[in-house]
Amino acid sequence: MNEPIEAAATFLHEERTTLERFLPGLDEQLAAIPLRELESKQSRAIELFRAAGGCGLIIQTEHHGAGASLLDAVRIQRAIGTRSPSLAIATNMHHFSTASLVVMSEQGGGFEWMLLQGIADGRKLLASGFGEGVSGRGMFAPLMRARRGDGRWYVTGAKRPCSLAHSMDLLTASVVIEDETVENPGFAVVLVPADAPGVEVQPFWEADVLGGAENDAVILTEVPVDDELVIPFGDPANALQDRVQAAGFVWFESLMSAAYIGMASTLAERVLHANRWDASATMSPVVELEAAFAAVEGLAREMAVTAVGPRVLVRSLAVRYAAQEAINRAVASAVEQLGGVAFMRSNEVGYFASATRALGLHPPGRLPTMAALQAAYTGEPLVIR
């Protein structure tokens, strides 16, 4: 036990090593850019991510992607979160959209593999037009509608805010199908090219925090979409029963938790190396975040070996809310230990602290969902609204 500790056990080593393995050079590039520049609306971080091959990160190798697992992805997102909160949030939405296509392609549904190959080869970024981030709406509740006409679909609706609004190549969204020829049209997932006629990006995000995520409004007005870019998905009321939607739900919660743990980890890392207080105080935020991230990693490992069912869905929520509380405690401890001088002489401590608070804004909200979790843990079906 008196032997020197291996480098692999040092704080954030595994996460940054995984980032370097899949996206070589990105961590070094991000670390070299001032935070104020990284987080601004003029940030180059998204294009650096694209250039490093991040668009195909979780796409299967047979479809020309990097083949990263959910375990790899959460480690990468934690590492990115320590450098650029905006980039972590923006790329989370790309991975969330891509993950649904990956699961669909694994079911042998149709043209999804061609879409995935095009995303990987063309280094295309996917924005998400799903309901996440919209107060009072379910994550997969359709925000848009699609009508049939002239042998095509025409999509109308809006997403406010929409990460990657300016850099996206495709917008993925759930839509209500309006088709008089179908008895129960239900809803579908559509992929809308960013340069299609009728797509407009409008200013929306006014907050300074997370400005680099391009969180502006995307407005669609009678946008023509070809059949091969419309994937029927059934009744939205049963979204969580569907394996694809359930898998997307777990990916979303895992990636978001990892990204925000990464933001908090930056502050914990500064405390760790400041060596100003006793070991108990110094290690408090580190231990909180390491335990929370171990739970996220455990969820990712479970996803690799089991089908997504009620147990995994319930556990994904428990892990996310536990991470949320751990982050709050860790950030409070780290800011207190770094002290007033660090807070006043640099905007970075306050910025990272503020950015971590946004986890509570992502759906499903903790307070309204606790009753659903209680019901699920006592034998009732999980119902998330």
N, C-alpha and C positions, 0 to 999 in steps of 0.2 A: 504493500500500500504506500510505501515511501518513494516509489518510482515516479519520475516526472509524468504528468498527465499528457496523453496524446493530443496532438493538435486538433484532431477531429472532435474532441469534446469541448473545445472552446466555444464561447458564445457566438452564435450565428455562423459558425464555420460550415456546417452541413448545408445550410440554406444558400450561402453564397457560393459554395462549391458546386451545388446543383445548378444554380443559375449560370455559372461559368461553363459547365459541361454542356448545357443545352443552348445557351445564347452567348457564345464566347465574346468577351470584350465589353458586354453591355454594362456590367457592374462598374467597371473601371471608368467607362465613359460617363455614366451618371454621377459617379462620385466626384468627377472633375468639374462638374457644372455647378455653379452657385445655386442654392436652394431657391432663392427668389426667382431666378431665371427658369429653373425646372418647373416651378409651380405657376408660372405666368401663362396667360393665354397665347403668348408667342413661343411657348416651350417647344424645343426640338425633341423632347423625350419620346413622343409617340413614333416619330420617324426613325429614331435610333432603334426602337423596339422592332419596327418593321424591317429595317435593314439587317438586324441581327437574326432574322428568321423567326421572330415571335409569332407571326400569323399562323404558322403551321405547327406550333408547339405541341398541341394535344391531338393533332391529326395522326392517324395510323401511318406507319412507315410504308405500308403497301400503297397508300394514297399520297406518298411523297412528303409526309409530315415527319416530325421529330419523334412521334410516338411516346410523348411524356404521359405518365400515368397521373391520376389525381394526386397521389402522394408526391410525385415530382412537382406537380403544378402548385400545390400549396406551399412547398418549400421555396419555389421560385417567387411566388407572389409575396411571401414574407420578406424575402431578400429585397425585392423591388420596393416594397413598402417602406423599408428603412432608408431608401434613397429618395424616392419621389412618390408621395401619396397619390398625386394626381394620376401618374402613370399606372400605379397599381389598380386604382378604381377603374380607369378607362379600359385597361386590358382585361380586367375581370369580366367586363361585359362582353368583350370579344370571345373569351373562353367559354362563358356561359352559353352564348349563341352557338358556338362551334360544337360544344359538348352535345347539344341536342341532335345536331346533324350526325355526329359520330355514333351516338346510340341508335339513331334511325338506320344508319348504314349497316350497323351490326345486325339489325333485324332483317336485312335483305329487302328493304322496302322499295327500292327503285333507283332513282337517279342521284341519290345523296352522295354516292362515292365520287361521281363526276364533279359535283359541287365542291366536295372536300379537296379533291385533287386540284381544282382550279384555284381554290383559296391558298393552298400550299405553294403551288407553282407560281401564282401571280402575286404572292405576298399581299393578299387582300385582307382588309380589316372589316369585321362585322360589328355594326352597332346593334343595340337591342331596343326594339320597340315594344317589348312586352310590358306588363303592368307593374314591374318592380319599380319602386321609388315613387309610386302614385298613392297618396294617402287615401285609405278607405277602399282600395282596390286589391283584389287578389293578384298574386305574381303573374299568373297566366291569363287573367281576365283580358279578353280582347279590347284593345283601345281603338281599333280601326274596323272598317267594314270593306268587303270586296263584293262587287256586283259583276254579273256576267254580261258581256255584250260584245258583238262582232268577233266572236271566237277567242276572246281574251278576258282577263280579269281587270277590273279597274278599282284601285284601292284608294280610300279616303280616310283620313284621320290625322292624329297628331300625337307626338311623344314629347312631353315637357317635364323634366329635362331629359336629354338624350346624350349620354357620353359618346365621344368620338364623332360628334355631329359634323365636324369639318373634315376629319380624316377618313371617315368611313368610305368603303367601296360598295358595301351592301348593307341594307337595313333589314334585319329579321324582325318579324312581328307576328302576333296572333291576330287574326281577323275573323269577324262574324261573316259567314257566307250568306249572301243574299242571292238566292237562285230559286225562282218559282218552279223550276222543273224538278226539284229535289224535295221530297216530303219532309225530311229532317236534315237540313243542310249542315247544322252544327257550325264548327269553326275550322280554320286551317292555319298553317304557318306559311308565311310568304317571305320571299327574299326579293327585295326591291333594289335595283341598281341605284346608286347615289346620284348618277347623272341622268336618270330617267326624267322625262318631261312631267312636271307637276310636283317635283320634290323641291322643297324650299327650306333653307336653314335660317332661323331668325334668332336674334339675341334673346337670352333668357336668364343666364346665370350672372348675378350681380355680386355675389359674395367673393371675397378675396381668396378664401380657402378653397382648395381643389380646383382652382381656375384652369389649370393645365389639362384637366380631363375633358375639356371641350363640352361642357354640360349645357348646351343650348337647345333650342326647340327645333324639332324636325316636323314639318307640315307636309302632308301628302294630300293632293287634290286631284282626284280622278287619274291616278298614276297607272298607266298600262303595264300589266305584268303577264308574261307568257305562262302557259300551263305548266311547263317544267319547273317553274319557280314557285309553284303553289302546291303545298303538301297537305292534303286533307287530314284532319286530326280528330274528328268526332265531336262529342258533346263536351263543352268546356266545364260543365258541372262535375264531370268525372276526371278532370285533369290529373289529380293526384293519384288516381287509380291506375293511370296509364304509366307504363314503365319508362317511357321516354321523358314524360313530364316529371315523374318522380326523380329520375336520375338528374335531370336539369336542376331540380329543386335542391338536391343534396350538393351538387357542384356549386351552385350559387352560394349556399350558406357556408360551405367549406372555404371557397376562395375568398369570400368577403371577410370571414373570420381571420384567415391567414394574413390578408393584406393589412387589416387594422392592427393585428398583433405585431406585424412588422413596423408599422408607424410608432407604436408604443415602445418597441424594442430599441429604436434609435435613442430614446431618452434613457432607457435602462442601460444601454451600452455606455452612454456618457457617464452615468453614475458609477458604473463598474470600473471604468478607467480613471475616474477622478480620484478615487481612493481617499475621500475626505472624511468618511464616517466609519463607524465600526462595521464589522462584517455583517452583522444582523441587519442593519439598516440598508447597507449597500446591496445585499442579496435579495431583499424583499421584492422589488419589482422584477428582478430576474426570475426568481422562483415562481411568481405569479404567472408570468408570461410563458415560461417553459412548461408549466403544468397545463396551461390552456392550450398551448400548441401541441403538446403530446396528445391531448384529446382530439384535436383536429387531425393529426396524423393517424390516430387510431381509427377514426371515421373513414379516412381515405383508404386505409388498409382493409377495412371491412367491405368497402365498395368493390375492392378488387377480387374478393372471394365469395361474394354472396349477391343474390338478386335483390334489387331494391324493393323493400316491402314496408309495411307499417312500422316495424321495429326500427329500421334504418331512418325513416323519415322522422320519427319521434326523437330518435337519438341525435339527428342532425340539428334539430331545434334546441335540444338540451345543451349540446356542445356550443352552439352559436351564442346562446344566452349566458352560459358560463364564461365564455371568452369575453363577452361584452362587460360583465361585471369585473372580471380579472383585469381587463384593460383599464377600467376606471380606477381601480385601486392602485395599479402599478403606475399609472401616469401621475396620480396625486402624490404618491410617494416619491417618484423621480423628480418631479418639479420642485417639491419641497426640499429635497436634498441638493439639487443643483443650485438652489438659492436665488435670491433676488437679483444679484449682480448678473448672473447668467441670463436671467429672464429679461433684464433691462438692456443689456449690452448687445443682445442678438435677438432677432425675431424668430430664430429657428426653434427655440424651446417652446415658445408660445404657439408657434405655427403647428408643430407636431401634436402638441396637446389639444389644440382646437380641432385638428383633422380627425383625431381618434373619436371625437364625440359623434361624428356622422354615422358611425356603425348603428347607433340606435335609430337612425332614420330609415334604414333599409327594411323592407318587409320580410316576414311578417313582424309587426311590432311586438315587443315583449309583453307589455301589459295586456293588450287585448287577446293575446294568444295563450296566456297562462291557463285560462279555463279550459281551452281545447287540450292542452298538455295534461292537465289534471284528469280530464275525462279519458284520454288515451291511456294514461298510466293506471287507470282503474277499470280498464276493459272495454271502453267505448271506442268507436271509430274516430280516427283523427279527422277533424273538420276544421280547415283553416279558411278564414274569410278575410 
